Amino acid sequence: MDRRKFIALVSSGVAATQRASAFSLPTLGEAKVSAAFKPRKRQGPPNVVLMICDDLGFGDLGCYGSKLPTPNLDRMASEGMRFTRFNAGHPICSASRAALLTGRYGLRSGTTGAFGPKDTGGTSLDETLLSNLFHARGYKIKAIGKWHLGSTPQYLPTSRGFDSFYGVPYSVDMYPMPLMRDTTVLEAEADRKLLTPRYTDEAVKFIDESGATPFFMYLGFSYPHDRAVASERFHGKTEFGDVGDAIAEIDWSAGEILRAVERKGIESDTLVLFTSDHGPWYQGCPGMLRGRKASTFEGGFRVPLIARWPETIAPGKVVEESCSNLDILPSLAAMCGLKLPEKPLDGVDISTLFSGGKTIESKPRIYFAAMGNHGLDVHCIRKGDWKLRVAQGVGGEIYTNDRTTAAKESAWLQNPELYNLALDPAESYDVARFHPEIVAELKRDLEELMPSFPANVVDAYEKLKLKLGNISTPPGASPRPNTAPKA
């Protein structure tokens, strides 16, 4: 289909030749599928496959500038859409995944960092997850791979709207790490080398067995999180070490999933998304961005997002608008006719971008620090091209190591730093003194947003503002404690 026909089709909302479906969706008040997102063959909403990696960096894929061999994801980008300014909602695992699945900052749901094997809690049970919305819409829904939003039965996927679950409850650096089906432990200690191929087999089987009922499949890869490993088939094959091998195996997995969709003949009925939960940790590539996982520099937040939906998403499109994984829930709600949660969302509907539009709502975004003070500290606020840094870890954040004590403290910058991310994505040039009006605007936005958070987050914010760094600290440096004599 050429571009002219595509634009005419999207703007009119007229689907191509459709085939009848035996599946009937329940009525959900005002929930409707946007006219621009009706599948080309089947009546009703599309299938959705959402893949999310653990610690994959912005620069780790070939289509984002890497020399790593990622032919399947590169093909997915060439046949679909690639986002260049897409951020995670948080630079640590659980809080980022909570943002993705709720459309709300993880700190609103008690998800401030990464849950571990000893934690008995999880993402608040009064939060509505994306899976709950798909369940209410009548979808067949499955979670595969890493979960990390709570490991006790009431927090596992089958208690959060999913029909079934096959995977592990948290990260590969945590022990013990059971392989589970629903709430049953299949292996007390999962074979970490086999995780990606096992997830892939489960995903392909789910697609192969899908019928007329639309489905939502959430696949959380466990890699390339440290310590990254791959199966024997990929071990030592890339010349990029263990992390490169793990990424190559993820690329193979994505290719198997795309091929399963194609064999089934449901490409035009299926939206496939691929992203990461945040930036890379010790290894991996954040591209030309400053910072890594756990950092509030862009290297900790900016991640790939690739979207493929033949006959609806134009091939080869590159999206440069600033977006976030907070936006996934409201966007899928628009595309699939899901009823939105009752609680206010931090994400916005960016579905117009998928159909070739460019205008989205400009909404301020807060960057919470991952390390120190239980993950409650605010470091930055961003709106459009502008990012204002109001606080900084006193140990620095260029190569964050969460095992150092210094990085676990934050100080309020007496001279806040302003960066133009459109011109300076590496955050190398502070321009605050040239744009005092923008500094003032972003400060006002931050003050207006913070009271909407839980009391413990607001309290941490007020206390942080009193913990001043040294006024002589140069831009971009770790703020020294304020040792000036008191008046």
N, C-alpha and C positions, 0 to 999 in steps of 0.2 A: 504494500500500500504506500503510495507516495505521500509526501507531507501535506499537500493541499487536500487530498481526500481525508487524511487523518484528522486535520483541523476541522474540516466540515463535519466529520462524523462526531467528534467530541462536542463541538459547539451545539449541534442539534440534539445530541443525546440519543440519536437513533442507532440502535445496535445493528450489526451485520446479521446475516441469516442466523436464526437461533434454532436450536433443537429443543423439543419439549423436555421438561424435567418431571420426574415422578414425585419429586420432593416438594412439600408445601411448607412454607415458613409460618411460624406463629405471628400473630399481629402484636406489635409492640408500640401502641400509641402512635407517636409522630415519627418513629424511626423509619427512614426511607433511604434507599440507595441513591446517591447522587446520580443524576442523568448521565454525567460524563463517565461514570464508572460501571456501566452495565456490561457484563461479559458479552463477547461476540457470538457465542454459540448457545449457551444455556441461559434460560431465564433465571432471574434471581441473582444473589450476590456471588462474588468470586470465592474460590479457595484462597487461603493465605498460608504461605510457608515463611516463617520468620526464623532466620539463623543468626545466632549471636556468638561470637568468639570470646575467649577469656584472655585479655591482655594483648590482643592484636593491635599493632600500632598503625597510625595514619599512613606511614610510608612502607608498610610490609607487603603490599600487593603490587604486581606489575602495572596494573592500570592506575596506580597512584605513584609510580616512579621507581619502584623497586626492580632490582635485577633478579629477584627470586622468581622461579618458574611457577606462575599461577595462571595457566592457560584457561581453565574453566571459569574462574571469576573474571578474568579479562574478557572472555567471550560474553559472559553475563552482562558486563558493563557495556560492551559494544552493541549488544542487542537490546539494551535497556537504558538505564539512567544511573549516573554516578554523581554523588554529592561531594563537594569539595570543602564545605564549611558546616559539617554536621558534628555536633558535640554529644557526648554522653551527659547524663544528668548529674553525674558524680564521678570522681576518679578512683573509686573503690567498688569492688564486685557487687556486694549485696545491695548497697544504696543505689547503684546505677541500674541494676535489674529491677528494683522496686520502682524507680522512676519510669522505666520503660513500660512496665506492666500496669502501672496505676495512672500515668500521666501527671503525677504529682511528685514533688521532691521527696526523696527517701526519708528526710528528717521529719516529714509530716506523719509518717507511719512507723516511727520508732526504728527506722533502718538507717543507721548512721555510719556503718562501716561494713565489716564482713562477719557474718555469723560463723561460728565454729562448732566442732563436735560437742563441746560442753555446754553450748547455749541451749536453753529450753524454750526460748521465745523465737519470734520471727517477725516478718512484716505484719503489722497490725491486722487482726482478723476482721476489723470493721471497715477495711479498705476494699473497694471493688477492683478486681483485677480484670485485665483484658479478657482472660479466659472466662470469667463470669459473664461478660457481655456476649461473647460468642456462644456460650452455653444457653443463655436466655434466647438467643436468636435461632437456636435449633441446630447449630453446627455440631459436627463430630470433631472432637478436639483431643489432642494428644501432646504431652510434654515428653521430650527425649533429652538426655544428657544432663549437664550440670544444672541444678536448681538454685540453691543458695539463698532461699528466702525463709529458711526454717526447716529443721530436720525432724522435729517431733510430729506425730501423725496429723495433728490439726493444722499444721503449716505446710504439709506436703501437697504436691499438685492436685492429687485426687480429692483433697478437701478445699481446693481453691478454684473449682470450676472445671478442671480437666477430667475427661472420661478415664484416662489411663496415663501411666507414667512409667518410663524405663530410663534409668540413669543413676546418677550419684547425687547426694544431698549437698555437697559443697566442693571446695577447690582441691586440686590434686596434691597440694602441699600439706593437706590436713590428714590426720590419722586417728582412728581407722577410717577408711573410706569405703563403705559398702556399695555394691551394685544392687539396685532395687528394681522390682517390678511392682508398681503401685505402692503398697506399704510393706511388702514382703521382701526380705533380704535374700537375694540369690547367691551372693558371695560376700562373706564378711570383709574381705579385703579385695577390692577389684584389681584386676590386672591392668595397670595404667597404660601399658603398651597397646592394649587392644581396645581402648575406649573409643577412639574415632571410628575404626571399622565396625565395631558393634553398634554404635549410634547410627551409622550409615545403613547397616542391614535393617535395623528397626524402622528407620525412616522410609526406606524404599519399600519395605513390606507394607507399611501403613498406606503409602500412596497407591501401591498396586492393588490393595484390597478396598480402596475407596470406591464408593458407589455413586449414586445420584445425589446423596446428601453432601452439601458443601462442607469442607473441612478446614480446620485451623491447626497447623502443626508448628510447635515451638521447639526448636532444636538448639540447645546450649552446648557448644563445643567446650571441652575441658582445656584446650590448648589454644595458643602457645604459652600458657601460664608456666612459670618456673616451678619445677624443673620439667621442661618440655621433653617429651619423648614421642617417637613414632613407632609403628609396627615394623617388623622386619622388612616388609616390602618397601618401606620408604627410608629406613635407617641408613644414613650415610650417602644418600643419593643426590643431594642438592649442592654440596660443597658450601653450604651455609650453616653447617653445624646442626645441633639438635633442634634449635628453634626453627631453622629453615626447613628441616625435614618435617617437623610437625605442621608447619604452615602448608607445605606441599601436600600433605595428607588431607588437611582440611579442604584444600582446593580440589583434590580428587573427590572428596565426599560431596562437595557442592555440585560437582559435575555429575556424579551418580544420581543425585536428587533431581537435577534438571533433566537428565535423560529419562528418569522414571516418569516425570511429568509429561515428557514428550511421547514416550511409549504409550502412555495412557490416553493420549490425544486430548489433553486438557490444558495445553499451554495458554490458550487465549482465555481460559476460565480461571487462571491461577496467577496470583501476584506472589512473587518470590522476593524476599528482602534478605540482605546479608549485611551484618554490621559487627561491631565489637562493643564490649562493655566500658572500655576506657583505653588509655594509652598503654604502651609496653612497659614492662618492669625493668629488670636488669639488662636483658637482651631484647632484641627487636628494635624496630626503627620508627621514631615519631616523625619522620620526614625532616623538613627544615624548621621544625617547631622547637621551642624551648621547653624543657621539662619532660617528665615521664610519669608513669603511674603514680598516683597519690599526690601529684603536684597540681597546683591551681594555675600553672602556666598551660598554654594550649596543648603542649605535648601530652599532658595528662588527660585532657578532655576531648580533643578532636579525634574522630575515628572515621573509618570508611562507612559509607552507606551506598549499597548498590540495589537497585530495584529493577525487576524485569516482569513485564506483563505484555506479551505480544498482542498487537492490534489495539492496545490502549495506551501504553507508554511508547512514545516515539524512540526508535533506536539511536544510540550514540549521543544522547542528551547529557549535558553537564550542567548541574545546578550549583550556582555560586551563592545563593541566598543562605543566610545564617539560620540553622535549624538545630533541633535537639531531639534526643530520644524521648523526651517528654511529649513530643508532638506525635509520636506514633499512635498512641491510643485514640486521640480525637480524630486523626486522619483516617485510620482504619474504620472508625465508627461512621465517618462520612461515606467511605467507599463501600462498606458492607451493610449499611443500614442498621447499625447497632445503637441501642439506646444508651445515652451517656450516663455516667454515674451521677449521683445526687451531689456529691462533694465537689466543690469548685476545682477546676484543673489548672495546673501550671503550664501545661502544654497547649498549643493552638493547632487548629486544623490547617495542615499544609497540603491538603489533597489537590489543590489547584496546580501545584507544582508538578504533580504526576501527569496531569493532562496538558501540560505545556504552558500553564499560566506562570506569572512571575510575582504577583503581589500577594504577600502574606502579612499578617499582623505583626507589627514591631512590638515585641514584649520584652521587658528587661529579664535577664537571666542571672541568677546568683550562683557563684562558685563557692561551695563549702569546702573547707580544708579536710583532708582525710585523717591527718595525723594530729594527735594532741587534743586535749580537752574533750575526749570522747567523740571527736568528729563534729563538734557543734560550732566551730568557729567559721565565720565568714571571711573570705579573702578578697573576693572580687564581685563586681557587677558588670554585666555586658548588655548593651542594647545596640542592635545594628552593627556597624563597623567599630564601635567604640567599646573599650574595656577599661574599667577603672579598678586599680588595685588599691584597696584600703588597708590591707594587713598582709603580713608575710611571716612565714616560718622563720624563726631566728636562726635555724641551722642551715638555711638556704634550701632551694628546691631544684637545683639544676640536675642533680642525679640523686633523687630521693632514696634514702635508705631508712626504712622505718625502724631499724634496730639501733639507731643513734638516739641519744636522749635529746640532743639540741633540736632536732627536727620536730619534736613533739610539743613545741611551744610556739605561740604566735605573738606578734606585737603589732599594735596599731601604728600605721605610718602617719607621722605628723605632716609629711608631704606626700599625699597620694599620687600614684603614678597613672598616667593615661596613655593608652596605646591604640593606634588606629590599625585594626586587624586586617583591613583591606590592603593597606600599604605595607604593613609591618607585622605579618603573622608570627614572626619569631620573637615579638615583644622585645625588640632591641633598642627602641628609641622612645623614651618618655617625652611626651609633648604636652604635659599637663599645663605648663605655664603659658603655652600658646593658645589654649582653649579653656579658659577659666569658666566660661558659661556651660560647657559640656560637663566639666567636673562637678559644677554645682547641680546640674540637672540629674546626673547619675547619683549623686549623694542624696538628693531628694527622693529619687526613685527607691533607693535602698531603705531610707527611713520609712517610706510609705509601705513597703513590702514586709518588713520584718515583723510588725505586730500581728500579721496573719499566721505566724508560725507558733508551734507549741511553746508553753511558758519556759521550758528549759532552754530552748533555742534563743528566745528573746533575752533571757537572763544572761546567757553566755555572750550575746552580742553587746549588751550594755557593759558587761565587765571587760570585754576585750577593748572597747573604746577607751577605757581608763588605763590600759596597759600599753603605755606609749613607748615606741622605739625612739632612738636618738635622732634628734632633728637634723643632725649632720650626716646621717646615713645616705650615701649616694644612691641614685635610682638604680633599681635592679639588684642591690646588695642585700645581704641579710641584715635586718635592723638590729643594731646593738641595743642593749638595755639603756634606758635614759638615765645616765649617771650625772646629769647636770645638778648642781646644788639647788636645794629648795629655797625659794624666796623667804 
